[in-house]
Amino acid sequence: MKSILLVAALLLSFQSLGYETLVNCYKTVQIDGQDTPQGPFEEMSQTEIYLTKNQYYRELETYKELDTLIISVFNGYHKPWYGFSNIVVPVTKGHWDYSEGRVRFNMDEDIGYQSSNYERYKVDFLINLDLERKGKFLIGKLYFSSVRRGLFYDMEIKLEQKGCL
């Protein structure tokens, strides 16, 4: 029994090593092959990838908070506004695939959503990520769609790892 628990714990920790390596702050170099206009304040012009227990997205059956990887892509400065596209990735859902320097994630399922005024909904998530680390750059494709939430992102990105300001 102990060996089964140990193997399960090791598998879970190996699985988390893939997406946790993405957590950091980045400069958005390009989106869809186009240079990204930077704003006057560097700390406001950062793409950030971070883990959080999400208060809005929840398990469908129990409505417990989901652990999520947030990919907040800075998509450009257009005076006076800083633009961002936020992709929410439930880390315990879908399918993760890791190979050396590459992280892939696919998900096509419903999850729970609890609005800020505590209304509960079932929402659809279709996510495809394919990210590869090349030196100090993170390059890849992000696809996120939720018809019920009215969210859609489809982009190719090139990010330069900078560390958070």
N, C-alpha and C positions, 0 to 999 in steps of 0.2 A: 504494500500500500504506500509506504514511504517513497519507494522508487517511482511509482506512478505519479505521485504528487510532485516529486523532484523533476521528472521529465516534463510534466505539464508546466511547471514554473519556468523551466529553462526555455521551453518553446515560446511561452508568452513573452519572456524577456528578450529573446532573439527577435521575435516579431516586432517588438516596439523599437528595437535599435534602428530600424530602417527609417521610419518617419521622424523619430527624435533627432536624427542627424540633420534634418531640414530646419529645425528651430534656430532662428537667428534673424538679423536684420540685413537688408540688402539694398543696393542701389539698383533701380530698374534701368537697365541699359537700353533695351528694346522691347517693344510689344508688336507682334506681327511684322517684324522686320523693320519697323520704324523707330528712330531714336525717340526717347521719352523726354519731353521738356521738363527740366528741373525747376523747382521753385526757389525763391530767394532764401528760404530757411531749410537747411539740409535735413534737420531732424523731422520736418514735416513732409519731406520728399522721400521717405524710406518705405520700402516694402518690408513688412514684418510677417514672419511665420512663427506662430506660438500655439502652445497647448492650453486648453482651459476646460473646466467643467461648465458646460453651457446651460444657462438658465432657461433658454427658449426651446432648444431642440432636445427631445426626450425619447425614452423607450416607448414604443407604441402601446404595449400592453400595460406597463406599470407606471408610466410617466416619470420614471426616475431620470435625473439629469444625465445627459450623455457627455462623455469625454470627447472633445473635438479638437482637431487641428485646424486653426484658422489661417488661411493664406490671404493676407490683406495686401493686394498688389497695388502699388502706387502707379496710376496710369497717366499721370501728367499734370502739369500746372497750367492753368488757363486763368490768367489774372482776373479776379483775386482768389480763385478756387483751386484747391488741391483735390485731385480725383483719385478714388480708390475703388477697386472691385474686390469684394470680400467673398471668398469661397470657404464654406463650412464643410469639413470632412469629419464625419463620425468615425473615430478610430477603431471602434469595436464592431463596426458593420462592414459590409462589402468584402472585397478580396484584395489583400496586399501581396505584392510580388517584389522581392528584392534581389538584385544582383550587384556585383561590385560597382559602386558609384551610381547606381540607378535605383529609383523607387517608382513603382507603378501601383495605382489603386483604381479599382472599378467597383461601382455600386449602382444598383438599380432596384430600389425598394422604398417602401413607405416608412416614415418615422413620425413620432408625435411632435407637435409644435404647441407651445403654450405662449400666448401673446402677453404683452405687458399688462393687460387688464384681465389676465388669467382665463381667457377663453382657450379651449383645447380644440385642435384640429389634427387631422391626418394629412401629412404633406408628402409629396413624391420627391425623391432625390435621384437624379441620374448624374453620376460623376465619373469622369475618366481623367486620371492624371498620369503623366509620364515625364518624370524629372530625372535629369542626369547631371552629376557634378563633374565639371571639367576644370580642374585647377581651382581658382577662386570664383568660377562662374557656375551658376545653376541654370541649366537650359532645359526647356521642355514645353509640353503642351498641357493646357488646363481646359477642361470642359466641365461645366456645371449647369444643370438645368433643374428647375422646380416650377412646373406649370402652375401649381396651386399657390405658390408664393410669388409668382410673376418674376422669377429670377432666371437670367440666362447669361452665361459667360463662355466664350470660346476664343482662346488666345494662345499664341505661341510667345513665350517669354525668354528673355535673357537677363539674368540678375547677377550682379557682382556682390559677393559677400563683403560687408563692411563692418558688421558689429553694430549694436544699438547705441544711439547717441542719447 
